[in-house]
Amino acid sequence: MQLYSTKHQSPDVSLEEAIFRGLPPDNGLYMPTSIPTLPQTFWDNVENLSLQEIAFEIAYALIGEDVPADAVKALIDKAIDFTAPLVEVEEDTYCLELFHGPSMAFKDFGARFMAALMSYFLQKSEKQIHILVATSGDTGGAVAQGFYQTPNIDVTILYPSGKVSDIQEKQLTTLGANVRALEVAGTFDDCQALVKQAFLDKELSGQFSLASANSINIARLIPQAFYYVNAYAQLKKKGLAKELVISVPSGNFGNLSAGIIAWRMGMPVKQFIAATNVNKVVPEYLKSGIYEPISPSLSTISNAMDVGNPSNFPRMQALFGNDLAQMQKMLTGYFYSDTETRSAMRLVYERTGYVICPHTAVAYLGLKDYTKTLEESVTGVFLSTAHYAKFLDVVEEVIGEQPIPERLSALLDKEKQATQISTDYEAFKQNLIEAFSSSNADVE
């Protein structure tokens, strides 16, 4: 697998170099030089395949040049050991539940696959890798779980102070060992900016081996394509005859980019919905053709989507050949206020008894608003990116007390371990140097 930079100012690289480098030197994003179309025989039989079998076919088509088939299968078996069921909430309306992994968020797919893939490549060497990751909520918990106690890898997670839920914070601040948390006095965009600056810092990268576990890393995107195809397979098994519309709650737009990759590989889709909160950069772009980042990002109850300058936007453009008209044919954007989000959570619960988190509610609203514009009926899928209990304060405010899974409730009594830092880059850099030097010494 060869990858290029979306800024086209850096040389193409191998998969191994791309996942450990994270960002190209020109500050673009790595993308495959080609995206294979899966054979028609695969799509004809996809409803008879398990999630793991689907994952293998997609992963091997993309990375088979770099990783042999038996190793790809081992990676899948290790990383994707949970399900992603499709639940019919209303007629022709399905929720794709992506919260059945260890951290109960969709990012378990990307984080666990990436950890397994990095471990595969690191078997060839004994060097120490330092993962830097910014989180607006669920990435931190998934990365913490995915990389916890992985040999030769330590993880530093940056999160915005006071802008993640209590359970989200506990998921990324209570593990210890090779996982440490930095609580940043700022927004998610500030956290992301610090991480990006660190990767571009030649002094830092010259002294230490840095890698990213954010959705800017191509290894995070590949496994997210798995569950889109698996959702299509589940619908096909149910006798799907109507065209498929998929609504994706979006912040950094890695999740939607992965869906587009699945479509590029041959998955039949009528339309994708880019559903956001009031950080509406992409929905506005799809309407006007003008890209205007929001700085600072606006705080909402769907905090994992509080992103004012989505990192994966250049990937979305690249997937459509930087052609706005082509993007507009396949993507429709909607955005929603906290009031609208709460109303959707309440409405779904009162009608069906089904409990959804704020992010899932945004995706539900996007799907419903799009289908209202159609004359024909379609099969609609909206993605649930996290278990509602991770946003319990909002959920219980809107619909009343709800049960909490034991694996999440057990976190609340654990002691938080996080270092508070400012948005000053030089202070952050010094913090990293001291921590990385200590972890390297432990390895040696």
C-alpha angles and dihedrals in degrees: 000000000000120000132198133199117253087227091054092218097108131063122261114265141196123260092256093054092045096053095046095042093046096189127039116242090253090060093247125123128260117248131175113263086226135014113213123225111230113236120265090243088066093053092044090057102029095110089065094055128092122233089257093051091049090048091052094052093049095043094046091049089054105036103018091111089061104033124040119238096254091052092048089052090049090050091051094046091051099043105034103048097136137065138253106205126193113227122196105227098169134357109302089355119109133180116216104214109213097169103088096100127094097280093037094238135103091248090076086082094058099035097049094044091048093049091050093047093048090048089052092055094040091059085079093060142026097223120133117243122204115207116206117192136170119207137193089190125303102037091069095055094044094048092045091053095040096052100031110136092352107156118251093007128099124183132215115191122195118199133172113256114248093002102094127067121261093252092046090052093049091050092061101033104047107057101075118174106091094352122085132173131217116200107210123207093226145046132305088261088058090052091048092048091053091051093048092048090051091054091051093047105106093197092054096042090045091056100039138029104246128190134173129228095186120108086267084080112087091218088068094055100050097066093044088068088063097074095047091058091042090054090052089049092052091050092047089053088054089055099263109195102156125082116270126243119185124197116201124194101227139200113138090012097229091122093053091044089057090052090053089051089054089051091048088053090058108274110148110240129159096197144348120217118215100206118185141164119243089303083091102164097130099040088052091048091052089055101040107020088233119119111210117169118214114233119217099020116240120251117237140162088259089064098166087068096049093119121137098183110031111216095209096054092101088054091053090051092048092051088059095043090254087290112140093194091055091048091050091053092059103030132057120185131212132169132198140199125233089255092056090045093053091047091053092049090051094044095051092047095048093047100041111007088240115138119216133180122237093263092051089049090057090053091047091052092049092052094048094047092050095048089052088066093057128088093201126059120249138185108258127202123186120189123236104204099183141018112265092237090072086069097037097145092060095039094052092044089056105036107008136252117345133183119264122217110248093238089061100038090053089063095062094074094049121103118252116235113193138137116227116225138170127235091260107124098207092054090047091050092052090050090054094047092053094046095044093047090053094049092047090052090052090054094047 
